[in-house]
Amino acid sequence: MVRDESLSRSLMLLCFVAATLLLGAKWRSVDRHRASTVENAAIATSSNRPEPEENSIQTARFPENSNVTKTSKSESRDRDNHTTRLVVDLSDRHVYVYRADRLQTRYPVAVGKAGWETPTGVFKVSHMQRNPGWRHPITKEVVPAGPKNPLGAFWIGFWSNGRHAIGFHGTNQDRSIGQAISHGCLRMHNRDIAALYNQVVEGTPVEVRP
């Protein structure tokens, strides 16, 4: 009788150990399945993300303590040009560039000839154009932009009566600079008008003195 009870207890203990081992194995299998599912989901999510385009524009970021200014060059130039003014002296045939009432530089100009005098007074830059075309004020012949165009590569207009316009421009006749020879406009060397073009904006004051 004692032996039967001892045998029964041993069998029960063996069954309990076997059940515990089976349960542990089952839980480990579930954990591995969960981990595999999470990993596969992460891989699937990553593979569904769109690849960045090769030519996409990346937004520049400045460090919080960066000393780099975020003001664009064009904004800075426009702000400086609001303090710029031009003074044309017809008597010495020069245009003077002032910034904050300080003389910055001057350029020689050709002025209007007799009967086509350059208008005097206070004006403002009203129109700026690169590579302008030109229409002869008398014959109305139109000359497109190019080396034969008497306006050169830049036009800075400041006066108009609706039929004729007056302004600064380049020239294909450098020898005329300094003379009273134009139809009222102010001719400049091509290098000088290019420099002046970058120093003014529409609205820049222009004073023409006799």
Backbone as numpy.savetxt, mean C-alpha at the origin, in Angstrom:
# Nx Ny Nz CAx CAy CAz Cx Cy Cz
-16.09 -85.92 54.53 -16.91 -84.72 54.53 -16.05 -83.47 54.53
-15.00 -83.51 55.35 -14.08 -82.35 55.41 -13.39 -82.15 54.09
-13.00 -83.28 53.47 -12.31 -83.17 52.18 -13.24 -82.57 51.12
-14.54 -82.95 51.14 -15.48 -82.39 50.15 -15.64 -80.89 50.32
-15.72 -80.44 51.60 -15.85 -79.00 51.83 -14.59 -78.27 51.36
-13.41 -78.83 51.62 -12.16 -78.20 51.20 -12.07 -78.13 49.68
-12.53 -79.19 49.03 -12.51 -79.22 47.56 -13.47 -78.19 46.99
-14.63 -78.06 47.64 -15.62 -77.09 47.16 -15.08 -75.66 47.28
-14.43 -75.40 48.42 -13.86 -74.06 48.62 -12.77 -73.76 47.58
-11.96 -74.77 47.27 -10.89 -74.57 46.28 -11.46 -74.27 44.91
-12.56 -75.03 44.57 -13.18 -74.80 43.28 -13.80 -73.41 43.20
-14.44 -72.97 44.30 -15.03 -71.62 44.33 -13.96 -70.55 44.18
-12.81 -70.74 44.88 -11.72 -69.78 44.79 -11.17 -69.69 43.38
-11.02 -70.89 42.74 -10.53 -70.90 41.36 -11.49 -70.19 40.42
-12.81 -70.41 40.64 -13.81 -69.74 39.79 -13.76 -68.22 39.97
-13.57 -67.80 41.23 -13.51 -66.36 41.51 -12.30 -65.71 40.84
-11.14 -66.38 40.93 -9.90 -65.86 40.31 -10.06 -65.79 38.80
-10.66 -66.88 38.23 -10.83 -66.91 36.77 -11.75 -65.78 36.30
-12.86 -65.57 37.09 -13.80 -64.49 36.73 -13.13 -63.13 36.80
-12.30 -62.95 37.83 -11.58 -61.66 37.98 -10.64 -61.42 36.81
-9.91 -62.46 36.42 -8.99 -62.32 35.29 -9.73 -62.02 34.00
-10.86 -62.69 33.77 -11.63 -62.44 32.56 -12.19 -61.02 32.54
-12.67 -60.57 33.71 -13.20 -59.20 33.78 -12.12 -58.16 33.52
-10.92 -58.38 34.07 -9.81 -57.45 33.85 -9.40 -57.39 32.39
-9.36 -58.56 31.76 -9.00 -58.60 30.34 -10.03 -57.85 29.50
-11.32 -58.03 29.90 -12.39 -57.34 29.14 -12.26 -55.83 29.26
-11.97 -55.32 30.46 -11.83 -53.87 30.64 -10.62 -53.32 29.87
-9.52 -54.09 29.85 -8.34 -53.64 29.10 -8.67 -53.56 27.62
-9.45 -54.51 27.13 -9.84 -54.50 25.71 -10.71 -53.29 25.40
-11.63 -52.94 26.33 -12.49 -51.76 26.14 -11.66 -50.49 26.11
-10.69 -50.38 27.03 -9.84 -49.19 27.07 -9.05 -49.02 25.79
-8.49 -50.18 25.27 -7.74 -50.08 24.02 -8.64 -49.67 22.88
-9.88 -50.15 22.88 -10.82 -49.79 21.81 -11.16 -48.29 21.87
-11.37 -47.77 23.09 -11.65 -46.34 23.24 -10.48 -45.49 22.77
-9.28 -45.89 23.18 -8.08 -45.12 22.79 -7.92 -45.13 21.28
-8.16 -46.30 20.67 -8.03 -46.39 19.22 -9.06 -45.51 18.53
-10.29 -45.48 19.09 -11.36 -44.66 18.49 -11.01 -43.18 18.56
-10.51 -42.72 19.72 -10.11 -41.31 19.87 -9.00 -40.94 18.92
-7.98 -41.84 18.81 -6.84 -41.57 17.93 -7.29 -41.47 16.48
-8.17 -42.41 16.06 -8.66 -42.38 14.67 -9.49 -41.14 14.40
-10.26 -40.70 15.40 -11.06 -39.48 15.23 -10.16 -38.28 15.06
-9.06 -38.21 15.84 -8.13 -37.09 15.73 -7.47 -37.07 14.37
-7.09 -38.28 13.86 -6.46 -38.36 12.55 -7.43 -37.92 11.47
-8.69 -38.35 11.60 -9.69 -37.97 10.61 -9.93 -36.48 10.60
-9.98 -35.88 11.81 -10.18 -34.42 11.90 -9.04 -33.67 11.26
-7.79 -34.15 11.55 -6.61 -33.50 10.99 -6.59 -33.61 9.47
-6.99 -34.75 8.94 -6.93 -34.94 7.49 -7.98 -34.12 6.77
-9.07 -33.72 7.49 -10.14 -32.94 6.86 -9.86 -31.45 6.86
-8.80 -31.01 7.53 -8.46 -29.60 7.55 -7.90 -29.18 6.20
-8.35 -28.03 5.63 -7.83 -27.61 4.32 -6.38 -27.18 4.42
-5.58 -27.58 3.46 -4.18 -27.17 3.41 -4.10 -25.71 3.01
-3.18 -24.91 3.60 -3.04 -23.50 3.22 -2.57 -23.38 1.78
-3.13 -22.38 1.08 -2.73 -22.16 -0.31 -1.32 -21.60 -0.35
-0.59 -21.99 -1.38 0.80 -21.56 -1.49 0.91 -20.05 -1.62
-0.08 -19.44 -2.30 -0.01 -18.00 -2.54 -0.86 -17.20 -1.58
-1.32 -17.83 -0.49 -2.15 -17.09 0.45 -1.33 -16.02 1.15
-1.98 -14.92 1.51 -1.31 -13.81 2.16 -1.36 -14.03 3.66
-0.23 -13.98 4.30 -0.17 -14.16 5.73 -0.24 -12.79 6.41
-1.08 -12.70 7.45 -1.21 -11.44 8.18 -0.01 -11.25 9.07
0.63 -10.08 8.96 1.79 -9.79 9.79 1.35 -9.50 11.22
2.08 -10.01 12.19 1.78 -9.76 13.58 2.98 -9.08 14.22
2.73 -8.04 15.01 3.79 -7.33 15.68 3.83 -7.77 17.14
5.02 -8.04 17.70 5.11 -8.37 19.12 4.53 -7.24 19.95
4.03 -7.58 21.16 3.40 -6.58 22.00 4.35 -5.43 22.33
5.62 -5.74 22.49 6.59 -4.70 22.85 7.39 -4.22 21.65
6.88 -4.48 20.44 7.62 -4.11 19.24 7.65 -2.61 19.07
8.77 -2.09 18.55 8.91 -0.67 18.26 8.58 -0.35 16.82
8.15 -1.37 16.04 7.83 -1.17 14.63 6.55 -0.38 14.51
6.58 0.71 13.76 5.38 1.52 13.58 4.43 0.85 12.61
3.13 1.00 12.85 2.12 0.40 12.00 1.57 1.42 11.00
2.10 2.61 10.97 1.67 3.63 10.02 2.32 3.37 8.67
1.52 3.30 7.61 2.05 3.01 6.29 2.84 4.20 5.77
3.73 3.93 4.81 4.53 4.99 4.23 3.66 6.02 3.52
2.61 5.54 2.85 1.74 6.48 2.13 1.01 7.40 3.09
0.57 6.86 4.27 -0.10 7.69 5.25 0.86 8.74 5.79
2.11 8.33 6.05 3.10 9.27 6.56 3.39 10.35 5.54
3.51 9.94 4.24 3.80 10.92 3.20 2.64 11.91 3.06
1.39 11.42 3.12 0.24 12.31 3.00 0.19 13.30 4.15
0.53 12.82 5.36 0.51 13.72 6.51 1.55 14.82 6.34
2.75 14.47 5.86 3.79 15.47 5.63 3.37 16.45 4.54
2.68 15.94 3.50 2.31 16.80 2.39 1.24 17.81 2.75
0.51 17.59 3.85 -0.49 18.58 4.27 0.19 19.85 4.77
1.46 19.78 5.11 2.19 20.97 5.54 3.05 21.55 4.42
2.96 20.96 3.22 3.76 21.41 2.08 3.02 22.48 1.30
3.75 23.48 0.81 3.17 24.48 -0.09 4.21 24.85 -1.13
3.73 25.26 -2.29 4.61 25.64 -3.40 4.48 27.12 -3.66
5.61 27.75 -3.91 5.64 29.18 -4.27 6.40 29.30 -5.58
5.72 29.82 -6.60 6.34 30.04 -7.91 6.66 31.52 -8.04
7.92 31.80 -8.32 8.34 33.20 -8.56 8.61 33.33 -10.06
7.68 34.01 -10.75 7.84 34.16 -12.20 9.03 35.03 -12.56
9.43 35.92 -11.65 10.54 36.83 -11.96 11.87 36.09 -12.03
12.06 35.09 -11.18 13.32 34.34 -11.26 13.12 32.93 -11.83
11.84 32.62 -12.18 11.51 31.38 -12.88 11.96 30.13 -12.10
11.50 30.07 -10.87 11.74 28.92 -10.00 10.47 28.61 -9.21
10.32 27.34 -8.84 9.29 26.95 -7.89 10.00 26.53 -6.61
9.51 27.07 -5.49 10.11 26.81 -4.18 9.18 25.88 -3.39
9.75 24.86 -2.79 8.98 23.90 -2.01 9.22 24.17 -0.53
8.13 24.50 0.19 8.19 24.74 1.63 7.47 23.62 2.37
8.02 23.22 3.50 7.34 22.28 4.38 7.42 22.84 5.80
6.24 23.02 6.41 6.16 23.65 7.74 6.88 25.00 7.71
6.68 25.74 6.59 7.25 27.08 6.41 8.77 27.10 6.34
9.39 25.96 6.11 10.83 25.90 5.91 11.12 25.53 4.47
12.00 26.26 3.84 12.35 25.97 2.45 13.08 24.64 2.37
12.55 23.75 1.54 13.16 22.43 1.37 14.05 22.37 0.14
13.55 22.89 -0.97 14.32 22.86 -2.22 13.67 23.79 -3.22
14.28 23.96 -4.38 13.70 24.76 -5.46 14.07 24.12 -6.78
13.23 24.38 -7.79 13.47 23.83 -9.12 13.26 24.91 -10.16
14.10 24.96 -11.21 13.89 25.94 -12.28 12.69 25.54 -13.14
12.00 26.52 -13.67 10.82 26.26 -14.51 10.86 27.16 -15.74
10.16 26.76 -16.78 9.86 27.64 -17.90 8.46 28.18 -17.65
8.20 29.45 -18.01 6.92 30.08 -17.71 6.23 30.50 -19.02
5.00 31.03 -18.87 4.22 31.41 -20.03 4.83 32.57 -20.81
4.73 32.50 -22.13 5.25 33.56 -22.99 4.23 34.69 -23.09
4.61 35.77 -23.75 3.73 36.92 -23.92 2.43 36.50 -24.61
1.32 36.92 -24.05 0.02 36.53 -24.57 -0.50 35.23 -23.98
0.40 34.49 -23.36 0.04 33.24 -22.69 0.66 33.21 -21.28
0.60 34.34 -20.61 1.25 34.45 -19.30 0.67 33.46 -18.28
1.55 32.95 -17.44 1.11 32.07 -16.35 0.27 32.88 -15.37
-0.94 32.42 -15.03 -1.80 33.17 -14.12 -1.18 33.29 -12.72
-1.33 34.45 -12.10 -0.82 34.66 -10.75 -1.96 34.56 -9.74
-1.60 34.31 -8.50 -2.60 34.19 -7.45 -2.32 32.98 -6.57
-3.30 32.64 -5.74 -3.18 31.50 -4.83 -4.14 30.42 -5.29
-3.63 29.21 -5.50 -4.42 28.10 -6.02 -4.15 26.84 -5.18
-4.71 25.75 -5.61 -4.44 24.45 -5.00 -4.26 23.40 -6.09
-3.42 22.41 -5.81 -3.27 21.30 -6.75 -4.64 20.63 -6.90
-5.11 20.55 -8.12 -6.45 20.02 -8.38 -6.45 18.69 -9.12
-5.34 18.39 -9.79 -5.31 17.16 -10.59 -3.88 16.70 -10.77
-3.66 15.41 -10.53 -2.33 14.83 -10.71 -2.46 13.59 -11.59
-1.51 13.44 -12.52 -1.61 12.32 -13.44 -0.22 11.89 -13.91
-0.04 10.58 -13.99 1.17 10.01 -14.58 0.92 9.74 -16.06
1.93 9.95 -16.85 1.87 9.70 -18.30 0.63 10.33 -18.94
0.50 11.64 -18.83 -0.69 12.29 -19.39 -0.61 12.43 -20.91
-1.77 12.48 -21.55 -1.82 12.86 -22.96 -1.87 14.38 -23.06
-1.67 14.92 -24.25 -1.64 16.39 -24.41 -2.41 16.78 -25.66
-3.21 17.84 -25.51 -3.91 18.40 -26.66 -3.42 19.82 -26.89
-2.97 20.10 -28.08 -2.45 21.43 -28.42 -3.56 22.47 -28.22
-3.28 23.55 -27.50 -4.33 24.52 -27.19 -4.86 25.28 -28.41
-4.12 25.27 -29.52 -4.57 26.01 -30.71 -5.06 25.05 -31.79
-4.23 24.08 -32.15 -4.60 23.16 -33.23 -5.50 22.02 -32.75
-5.57 21.81 -31.44 -6.35 20.72 -30.83 -5.79 19.34 -31.16
-4.59 19.29 -31.72 -3.95 18.01 -32.00 -3.69 17.26 -30.69
-4.01 15.99 -30.67 -3.82 15.18 -29.47 -2.55 14.35 -29.61
-1.69 14.44 -28.60 -0.44 13.66 -28.58 -0.52 12.70 -27.40
-0.47 11.39 -27.64 -0.56 10.42 -26.54 0.71 10.42 -25.70
0.64 9.76 -24.56 1.81 9.64 -23.68 2.94 8.96 -24.42
4.16 9.38 -24.14 5.32 8.81 -24.81 6.42 9.84 -24.95
7.52 9.47 -25.60 8.68 10.37 -25.71 8.40 11.64 -26.50
7.38 11.63 -27.37 7.06 12.82 -28.15 6.07 13.75 -27.44
5.59 13.32 -26.31 4.62 14.13 -25.58 5.32 15.28 -24.87
4.92 16.52 -25.12 5.60 17.67 -24.50 5.33 17.81 -23.00
4.43 17.00 -22.43 4.16 17.09 -20.99 5.05 16.17 -20.16
5.85 15.35 -20.82 6.68 14.43 -20.07 5.85 13.36 -19.39
6.34 12.86 -18.26 5.71 11.71 -17.61 4.78 12.10 -16.45
4.75 13.38 -16.06 3.94 13.77 -14.89 3.23 15.10 -15.15
2.03 15.20 -14.59 1.24 16.43 -14.68 0.71 16.77 -13.29
0.89 18.04 -12.87 0.35 18.54 -11.60 -0.43 19.80 -11.93
-1.74 19.67 -12.09 -2.57 20.81 -12.48 -3.06 21.61 -11.29
-3.16 22.97 -11.47 -3.66 23.81 -10.37 -4.60 24.93 -10.84
-4.82 25.06 -12.15 -5.69 26.13 -12.66 -6.38 25.65 -13.93
-7.64 26.07 -14.10 -8.37 25.75 -15.32 -9.53 26.73 -15.46
-9.81 27.13 -16.72 -10.97 27.98 -16.99 -12.07 27.19 -17.71
-11.92 25.87 -17.72 -12.89 25.03 -18.40 -12.47 24.66 -19.81
-11.60 25.46 -20.41 -11.10 25.17 -21.76 -9.62 24.84 -21.75
-8.87 25.58 -20.94 -7.43 25.38 -20.85 -7.07 25.07 -19.40
-6.03 24.28 -19.22 -5.55 23.93 -17.89 -4.08 24.33 -17.76
-3.71 24.78 -16.59 -2.33 25.19 -16.29 -1.80 24.32 -15.16
-0.55 23.93 -15.30 0.06 23.13 -14.24 1.55 22.95 -14.45
2.15 22.17 -13.58 3.55 21.78 -13.71 3.61 20.49 -14.54
4.62 20.38 -15.36 4.79 19.14 -16.12 6.23 19.02 -16.60
6.57 17.84 -17.08 7.90 17.62 -17.64 7.97 18.18 -19.05
9.01 17.84 -19.76 9.17 18.36 -21.11 10.08 17.47 -21.94
9.94 17.56 -23.25 10.89 16.90 -24.15 11.82 17.95 -24.78
11.83 19.15 -24.19 12.70 20.23 -24.65 13.40 20.86 -23.44
14.41 20.17 -22.94 15.10 20.61 -21.72 15.67 22.02 -21.84
16.07 22.41 -23.04 16.69 23.73 -23.21 15.73 24.88 -22.97
14.43 24.58 -22.95 13.45 25.65 -22.75 13.30 26.04 -21.28
13.83 25.22 -20.37 13.68 25.51 -18.94 14.39 26.82 -18.60
13.69 27.68 -17.88 14.24 28.99 -17.50 13.79 30.10 -18.42
13.05 29.77 -19.49 12.61 30.78 -20.44 11.11 31.03 -20.32
10.66 32.16 -20.89 9.23 32.44 -21.01 8.81 31.95 -22.39
8.35 30.71 -22.46 8.18 30.06 -23.76 6.93 29.18 -23.86
6.27 28.92 -22.71 5.15 27.97 -22.72 3.83 28.68 -22.99
2.76 27.88 -23.05 1.41 28.41 -23.20 0.77 28.63 -21.82
1.58 29.00 -20.85 1.10 29.30 -19.50 1.52 28.28 -18.46
1.86 27.08 -18.90 2.26 26.04 -17.94 3.68 26.27 -17.45
4.03 25.51 -16.41 5.36 25.60 -15.82 6.11 24.31 -16.15
6.97 24.42 -17.16 7.75 23.25 -17.58 8.90 23.01 -16.61
9.20 21.72 -16.41 10.30 21.36 -15.51 11.12 20.24 -16.14
12.38 20.14 -15.71 13.18 18.97 -16.10 12.44 17.72 -15.63
12.52 16.65 -16.40 11.78 15.44 -16.06 12.17 14.87 -14.69
13.43 14.97 -14.34 13.84 14.48 -13.02 13.25 15.34 -11.90
13.09 16.65 -12.19 12.56 17.56 -11.17 11.05 17.38 -10.98
10.31 17.20 -12.07 8.87 17.03 -11.93 8.56 15.69 -11.25
9.40 14.68 -11.49 9.21 13.39 -10.82 9.41 13.55 -9.31
10.41 14.35 -8.92 10.65 14.58 -7.49 9.51 15.41 -6.88
9.05 16.42 -7.61 7.97 17.27 -7.09 6.67 16.47 -6.95
6.41 15.59 -7.88 5.19 14.79 -7.87 5.07 13.99 -6.57
6.19 13.56 -6.03 6.19 12.76 -4.81 6.14 13.61 -3.55
6.11 14.94 -3.70 6.09 15.83 -2.54 4.76 16.55 -2.34
3.83 16.36 -3.27 2.56 17.06 -3.18 1.40 16.08 -3.29
0.23 16.56 -2.91 -1.01 15.81 -3.07 -2.07 16.78 -3.56
-3.21 16.27 -3.99 -4.29 17.16 -4.37 -4.69 17.99 -3.15
-4.78 19.29 -3.34 -5.07 20.20 -2.24 -3.87 20.97 -1.76
-2.66 20.58 -2.19 -1.45 21.32 -1.80 -1.55 22.76 -2.33
-1.34 23.78 -1.47 -1.41 25.17 -1.92 -0.31 25.51 -2.92
-0.68 26.31 -3.91 0.27 26.80 -4.93 0.09 28.30 -5.05
1.14 29.05 -4.76 1.10 30.50 -4.91 2.01 30.90 -6.06
1.45 31.63 -7.00 2.23 32.10 -8.15 2.38 33.61 -8.03
3.62 34.04 -7.89 3.93 35.46 -7.73 4.49 36.03 -9.04
4.20 37.34 -9.30 4.72 37.96 -10.54 6.24 37.99 -10.57
